[in-house]
Amino acid sequence: MTRVLAVIAAFFSLAASANEQAIRQALEPRLGGARIEAVQATPVPGIFEVRYAGRDGPQILYTDAQGSHVFDGNLYDLRAGRNLTEERLRKLSAIPFSTLPLDLAVKVQRGNGRRVLAVFSDPYCPACQQFEKALAEVSDITIYYFMYPVIRPELAEHSRAVWCAPDRGKAWLDLALRRKPTALAANCDAPMDRLIELGKSLRVNSTPTLILANGERIRGGLPAAQLKEVLDAAAKDAARPAK
């Protein structure tokens, strides 16, 4: 019985290897010079996930075993109510939270601060302003804001003024949530160039970009109820011992 199981396992291993080779040969020349990093089966029989390095970081598309039919979009598990593509991209584009230069962030804490979140945010980004309203509904949270004024760079001085304000947290919320800029202090030395370079080095190409306690990255904001669930799940994940 053991030998039979071993033969079956070897057969499927060879089949998977053959699929990967066929998929790579069929698709890689069509990816505009991008390199396929991995091919793996999905929970859907006969459908494979193809991961490649895009300009904005890891990208995913799906194909059959021969690479003859491809679709680019999200794969959902409807029974579980999960977006499997989004979950994979969060993990693939993760940034270890401990590596973030938090000394460059504006820190805002509410309650006991047990929930932790880093946000790359542009104060003149409409989606960021909407997300600030959701964040205001979340209690017991510590938020590290990396100011990323790329949408209206001519107003970057408003972010600079936040850094030099006596109360950075209040100044940031006044600007990002209420569009009320703080007066720029004389001889203000703010690390705006370093913040822009940080965002570029981490491939932050949209705002808001969220980084959770477990390092997973989310592009775009979330409603308050969903955000609480995501933050709590990420905290549990981050607390698990590394394997």
N, C-alpha and C positions, 0 to 999 in steps of 0.2 A: 504494500500500500504506500509505503514511504517513497519507493522508487517511482511509482506511478505519479504521485504528487510532484516529485522533483522533475519528472519529464514534462508534466503539464506546465509547471512554473517556467521551465527553460523555454518551452514553446512560446508562451506568452511574452517572455522577455525578448526573444528573437523577433517576434511579431512587432512589438513596440519599437524595437530598434529599427526595423525595416520601415515602419511608419515614419519615424522621425527623419530618417535619411531621405525618404521620398518627399516629405513635407519641406525639408530644408532646400532640397534641389529645386522644388517647384516654386517656392515663395521667395527665397532670399534674393534672387535676381530682380524681383519686382518691388523691392522695398526701398528703392532709391539710394542704395548704398548702405542702408542700415544692416546691422548684423543680428541674426537670430541668436538669442542667448539661451533659450530653453524651449523644449516642446514637451508637453505632458498631457495625459488624458484628463478630461473633465468628468463630472458625474453623469454626463449624458453619453450613452454608448455611441461610439463612432465619431465623436466630436473631440477635437484636440485644441488645447490652448497653446498659442504661439506667442512667446514673449520676445520682444526685440527692443533695442535701445533707440529711442527717438530723440528728437531735439529737446523735448520737454521732459525727458526721463523715460522710465519704463513704459512700454505700450503693450497692449494685448489685442490680438485678434483670434478668431476661431476658424477651424478648417476641418475638412474630412480627412480620412487617413491618407489620401493621395495628394492632398494639396490642390485639388481641382476646383473645389468650391470653398469660398471664404466669406465670412461675414464679420463686419466690424461694428461692435455695439456691446450692449450689456447682456450678460447671461443671468437670469433670475431663477431662484428656487422659489416657486410660487407657494408651495406648501409651507415652507419655513418663513416666507416673506423676506427673503434675503437677496440682495444684489451681489452675486458672487464675483462679478468683475470688479466692482468698486472695492469689495473686501480685499481682493488680491492686490489691486493697485495701491491700497493703503499700506499693505505690508511691504510690497516691492519698493515703494518710494520712501520707506521709513527713515527717519533721522534719529539716532539715539539722543534722547532728551538731554542726557548728561553732557553732550558735546556742544550744546547751544551756548553761546556767549551771553549769559543772562545779565551780565553787567552792562550790556548795550540795550537792554530792554527797559521799558517803562512798566513798573510793577503796580498792579492794582489788586488789593486783597479785600474780600468780603467774608464776614463770618470767620470760621476757623481756618479757611483756606485749604481744606483737605483736597478738593478737586484742583487739578493743575492743568493749565493750558497755555501754550505759546501761540501767538497770532501774528502773522505778517499782515499789516493793515495799512491802507492808504486812507487818510482822513477825508479825501474827496471822492471816495469810491461809494456809490449808492448802495451796493450790496454790503459793504462794510458797515455803513450806517444802520442798515436794516438788521444786521447781525448784532450790532451793539444793543439794540432793543431786546433781542433774545437773551444776550448775555446778562442784561440787567435783571432778568427774571431768575437767574441761577444763583443760589445762595452757597455759602461755604466754598468759595473758589479763589484761587490765586491765578491771575492772568499776567502773562509776560508779553507785552506789546512790543514787537519790533516794527518801528515806524518805517514805512516803505512808500514814500511819496513819489510814485512814478506816473500816476495818471495826470496830475497837473503839476509838473516839476517847477513851474513858475511860482507855485505857492509852497514850495518846500520850506521857506522861511517860517511858515506857521508850525511845522513839525520841529524845526530847530528851536523855536520859542518854547515849545512844550518841554524840551530837554532842560532848558535853562530856567524854567519856572520853579518857584519855591515848593510847590506841590505838583509834581509831574503827573500823578494820577488824575488829579482834578483837572489840570490843564488839558490832558489828553481827552478825557471824557467831554469836556466843554467843546473841544474842537471836533472830535469824531462823531459824537452823538448830537450835539447842539449847533455845530458849525459856528462856534464863537471862539475865534482865535485869541490867544494870549499875546500881549505886547512883547516884542522881542527885546530881551535884556541887552544892555551894552556889553561888548566884548564877550558875546555868547560863543562858547566853544562846544559845539555839539558834534557827535560822531556820525553825521549824515552820510558821508562818503563811505565809511566802513559799513553802515547799514545797507546801503545800496549794493556794495560788493558782496556782503553776506547773502543777500537775497539772490543775487545772480549766481553765486557759487553753489547755492542749494537748489537752483532751478525753480525759484519761486516766480511763476509766470502769470499768476492771477491773484487777486485779493478779494476777500480774505483767504489766506492759506492757514490752516490750523495744524498744529503739531501736538499730539496727545502725549500723555505720560509714558506710554509704551513706544513712542517714537512714530506711530502711524500718522500719515499725513492725509488731510482732507482738504480738497480744493472747494472753496465755497462755504457759506455759513449753514447752520442748521437751526431748526425751530428749538425753542427752549426745552421742551419735553424730551425730544430726541437727543439734544446735546447732553442733558443730564445722564441719560442712559449710556451714551457713548463715553463720557468722561468717567463714569463709575466702572464701566467694563474695562477701560484702558488702565485705570488705577489697579484693578485686580490683576490684570495681565502683567503690568510692570512689577508687581510685588511677587510674582511667582519666581522661584529660584531658576536661574539659567540652566539649561540642559547641557 
